[in-house]
Amino acid sequence: MTFPRPAALLSIGLLSALALVACGDNSSGEVAEAADISECAPEDTTIEAQFLQWGTKPAENAKEVLEAEYEGLTVEINEVPGGSYDELTQQLVADIAAGSRPDVIMVGLGQVRFWVDEYDPQPFDTSALADTYDERFLEAGSVDGTVYTAPFQTSVPVLFTNTDITENAGVTQAPATYSEWLEAAQQVTEATGNASVHVPRTAISDWPVQAMIQNAGGTLVDEDGMPAFDTEEGREGLAILEEFGSQGLHDSLDVADALDAFTSGNLAYLVYSPQIAATFHDQIGENFEWTVTDFPIPDGGTPELPIGGNGWMVLSEDSCAAAYSYEFISAMLSTENIVESSKDWSYIPVDSKAAQILSEDPLAETPVGYAWTYEGTPTLWGGWHGSSTPAVNQILQDMVQRLTNGEAVDVVVPDTVERIEREVQ
């Protein structure tokens, strides 16, 4: 299977959209506080939601529920073409600048602060969430302790292993620590003659980078939006990338080619989101055995994994539209929708009842089910202030490429931090 190429985080389109924000075209009005829905007339209200493909089924289901419950209400749902949250942001920013503001938007969880800084939404009304909503995920939709986004489809970085390759090389267990991972990669590469590891060097490289830094006890970005990882802990977390690169253990592929390499049976270790496991399950079939396991951590480290995925935010300018928007989000976050979505995309369920249902599914015992039984508490993803996220993530991508090419962490990390400081100041 050939996977679509994730858009580069510093895409021309996204920068153009952010330029609209910088020029002051970031809003056609203030975000309204939701009204008492009992005082609203559904026949006078239209709400619009925009999202990527992962939100289509839940939105269709929620539209059906709301229009049946509130006779006369019109719910317009629009899937934005593309496969990345940056492409979604590009389209949304352009639409808002043109005077067409959606009421409900899907937000990449690494971009929550951007939306809060630039569009000043109302705090999310968490009373719209079901009692079974798993509140440990709310921090991922928060800025400075206030919830603005309800996380929906969530994930954390994990390790995919082609166990046919690794076991043929004499490696019988998935690595849990850096030392185990390095030793296993050396053993596999010696047996196969090929690079055995891929940590994303393009598109989502900032995400595993943050995990590596945090797992070693470091911090990616401080409360003031400045880089904070040029420390002993930060360098320790990233040092394995230098080891992989200097020893010829890491490939030079972009993310899309690495996904192809894994499903083709040509890559032993892949770091990615468990969200792709359902697709892998269909594509790999019985061609080879593979697993999904926890992301390896530095020896003596503690897992502190940043959350990936998306959530829902209300941007309505009308108070009644805002009230119906919360009802719409509530319907999308129903147990039934969470179960269906997690089966389609193997995301971590944000609903405790859905998690119980999924744990009893036969696929729960396969790699697809890794996310369904996730018990950790993920951290915020990103945290860069304002519109600096795309440029900073490009710098982090450059850092990963340099390290996996074998450059020294003691040279690359301080250089990277200096570049980020110039960008965010």
N, C-alpha and C positions, 0 to 999 in steps of 0.2 A: 504494500500500500504506500502511496506517496502522500505525505501529510502536507497541508497548506502551510506556507511559511509565515510564522508569526511576524507581525509588523515590527520593524525596528522601533525602539522606544523613542528615538529622536527623529521620527518620521517628519518629512517636510510638511505633510498635511496637519499633523498635530501642532507643529510649531506655528503654522499659519493660523490655526484656530486659537492658540494661546496669544498670538499677536492681536487678535480681536479683543481679547480680555485686556491686554495691556493698553490698547487704545481706548478703553472705556466702554466697549460695546458688550459688556458682560451681563447686562440685565435689561429686560424690558419692564421691570417693576419689582416691587418687594415681594418676598415670599410671605403668603398669608398664614395666619394662625387658623387652625381648623375650627369651623363653626360647630354648634350643636346640630347634629345631623337631623334631629327631629324638626328643626326649624327650616330645613332646606327642601326645595321642590325638585325632585329628580328630573321631571320633564323639562326643567329649565337648565339642566346641567349636562355638560359633556366633559369627560376627562380623557386625557391621552397618556399612554405609556410607551416608552421606547426602551429597547433592550437588544442584546445580542441573541443569537440562535438558542442559547441555553435557556432563555426565559420564555420561549414561544409557547410551549405546551402549558406551563403554569398560567401564563397570561390568558391564553384561550379559555382555560378552565375557569379562571377567575372572572373573566368577562361574562361568561354564561351564567355564573352564579349571581353576579351583581345585577345584571340586566333583568334577571328573573325576580330578584328580591326587591329591586327598586324600579317599578314600572315607569317607563319613560326615560330613564337614565341612558345616556349613550356613552359607551366605553370604546375608544379607538385604541387599537394596539398596533404597534409598528416595530417590526424587526429591522434593526439597522444592519446592512450588509457589512461583512468583515469578520475577523476572527480574533480581534484583540480589544482590550479595554481602551487602548489609545485611539483606535479607529472609532470606537463608540464615542469617546470624549470629543474627538474632532468633530463628529457629526452633530453632537448635542450642542457644543459651543457655537458652531456655525448657525444652527437653527435658532438658538436663543438670540444671537446677535442680529438675526434677520427678523426677529419679532415673533418667532414661533416657539414658545416655551412649553415643553411637555409638563404634565402634572406629576408624573411618576417616572423616574429614571433608574435604570440599572447602573450601579457605580462599581468599578473595580475597587476592591478593598485597599489597594495600595494608593488610591487617589482620593480617599475621603477628605483629607485635609485640603486638597486643591479645591474641591467643591465648596467646602465650608469657608475657606479664605476668600474665594472669588465670588460666591453667590449667596452667602449668608442665609442658609436655610434655617427654618425653625427647628428647634430640638425635636427629635422623633418622639412621637407619643407612644411609649411602649405599652400603654394599656390596650393598644390595638392588637397586641400579640397574644396568642393563645397561652393558657396556663402550662401547656406542654412545651412551649418554646424554651430552648436550652440557653439560659441567660449567660453562660460562660462565654458565649460568642459576642455579646453586645459590646465588649471593649473594642473589638475589631471594627465596629462602626462608629467609634467615638473619637472626639477630639477634645483634649484637655478635660477628660472625665464626663463630657456630655455626649449622649448618643444622638447621632444625626442620620444614621443609616441602619437598617435592619439587615444584618448578614443573612444571606439566603443559601447560596451554593458555596461551600467552603472546602479548603484543602490545606495541607501542609507539605513541605518538601519530603520526598521519600526516595528510597533506593529500589530500583528495578534490577533484578538479576536474572540473566539467562543461566539457569542452573545446569543445563546440558554442557555449556562451555566451561563453567567453573568446576563442575564435578569431574569432567574429563581431564582437567588440569590438576586434580587432586584437592580442590577446595570444597569442603563438605558443608560449611556453614556460612550464612550471610554475615558479613562483618558488622560489628556493633560499634567499634571504636576506630579511630584513625590508624592506629598501629595495625589492627587486624585488616583494615581496608587496604592499606599500603602493601602489606605482605601478600594479601590475596591478589591484588592487581599485578604485583611483580611475578607471582607464580603463574597467573593466567597469561600474561604477556610473554613470559619465557616459553610457555607451552605452545602458544599459538603464533608467536611472531608478530602479533598485531597489538596496537594500543587497546587497552581493555576498559577504559573509563571515559565517561562523558559527564561533566558538570556543565550546564548551559553556559555557552560563551556568547550567546546572542539572545535577544528578546527578553527573557525573564531572568537574566543572570543576576540582577540585583537581589532577587528573592532568596536563592540558596546562599548568596554571599551574606545576607543578613542573618540567616540561620547559622552559618559557620561562625560568625563573629559572636553571636549571642550564646551559642553552645559552649564557647570557650570562656564565657563570663564577661564578654565585652559588650559595647553599645555601638550601634551603627550611627545614629543621629541623636543629638541631645535635645533637651526641651526647647532650646533656642533655635533649632533647625540647623545646627552646625555639625559637621562630621566629628565623630568621637571615637573612631576605631584605630587611630595610630597610637596604640597602646600595646603592652605586652600581651594582653588577652586577645586583642584584635589580630595581631600578627600571628599568634598561636593558632587562632581559628582558621586563618587563610594559608598557613604554611604548607598544608598538604597539597594545595594547588601547585605550589612551586615544586614540591617533590614529584608529583605526577608529571609535570612538564619536563623537569630536568632529567627524569629517568625514561622519558619516552612512553609513559603509560597512558597519557591523555591524548585523545584524537584532536584533530583540528577542524571538526565539522561544525556547521551551524546547527541550531536546534532541530529544524525540519529534517535535515539529513541524518541526524543522530536518531530521531524517532524511526526513520526508515531503516536505519542500520539495525536497530534493536528488533523490530518486527520481522526483519529478514534473517535474523539469527546470527548477525555478524558483530554484535556488541555485547560484552559481558555485563558491564555495570552502567546504568543510566540513572541520573538524578532528574526527577521530574515530579509532576503532580499526580496523585492517585486518580485524579479526574480522567486520565487517559486510559485507565485500566480496563474500563468497559469496552473501549474501542480495541485495545490490544487483545482482549479476550476473543472478540469476534474475528480479528484479523489473523492472529497466530494460530488459533484452533489447537490442533494436536501436533503442530510442527515441531515444537520443543517445549520443555518445561521451564517455567519462570515464576518468580516470586516478587512480592512487594513487601518490603520490610522498613523498619525505622531508619531514618537518615543517620548515618554514623556520626558520632560526636568525638571531639578530642578526648584523649585519655584523661580521665578524671573530670571531664566536663559534665554539664547537666543540660538535657534537652530544653531549649527555649525557641520554639519554632514559630516564625511569623506566619500568620494566616494568609492564604491566597483565596481567590474566588471573587464573589460579588455580593452585593446587597441592594436594597431598594431605598430610595430617597424621595421625599415629597418636595416639589418645587412649585406648587400651585400658587398663582397670584390671587385666586378667588377663595374665600373661606369655605364655601360649600363644596367647591371642587376639591379642596384639601380634605374635607371630611370624607367625601366619597373615595378619595385616593387612599386614605388609611384603610377603609373597608376593602378596597381592591387589594392592597398589600396583604391584609389579613387573610383574604381568600387565597392569594398565591402561596402564602406560608402555611396552608392547611397541612395536616398530617398526610393526607392523600397525595397532595402535590409534592411534598418532600419525599415521600416514598417513591413516587414515579420518577422524579428528577434524579434521585440517587441511583436508581436502577439504570436510567439512561446514561448517566455521566459519572457514576461512582464517586460522587461527592460525599463529604462528611455530613450526615443529617443534623440539622439544627433544631430538631424536634425530638423530644425524648420518646414519645410514643412511636414515631416513625423509626427511630433507632431500634426499638424493641422489635418491631415488625421485620425490619431488615435483618436483624441478627438471627431470625428464625428462617430466613430464606436460604435455600441450598447454596446459592452463590456466595453466601457469607463465609464459607470455608475455602473459597478460592481467592486469588489475588484481587478480584473485583471487590470483595468484601472487606479489604483492609480498612477503607475509610469508614465503613459502617459501624465499626466497633472501636473507633478512635476515642480514647479517654483523656487525652491531654487537654491542657488549656492553652491555646495558641496566643501569641502576642500580636500587637499591631504590626502591620506590614508598612514599611516606609516611614514617613513622618517628616519629609522635607516640606518646607513651608512654601505657600504661594504657588507660582507656576514654574518653580525650578525643577520639579520632579523629572521631566523628560531629559533635560540636560545632565542632571546628576546621574540618572540611571545609565546614560550613555557613557559617562566617565567610569562608572562601576563596571560596565561591560568591557571597556578598554582594559581595566585592571585585570579582570578575569582572563582575558586573552593574553596579556603579558605574562601573568603568572603561569598559565598552562602552556605557555611557550618556553617556560623555564627560567624567566627572570627572577631575581632575588626578591623575596617579600620585604626585606629591609630597605630595598630601593623603591619598589613599586608602591608600597602602602603610603609612605610619606609624600611621594609625588602625587598620588591620587588624592590624598586629603588636601594638599595645597590647591589642586585644580578645583576641587569641590568648593573650598573656601572662597576662591575667586568668583565662582558661579553664584553662590548663594548670598554673598555680602552685598 
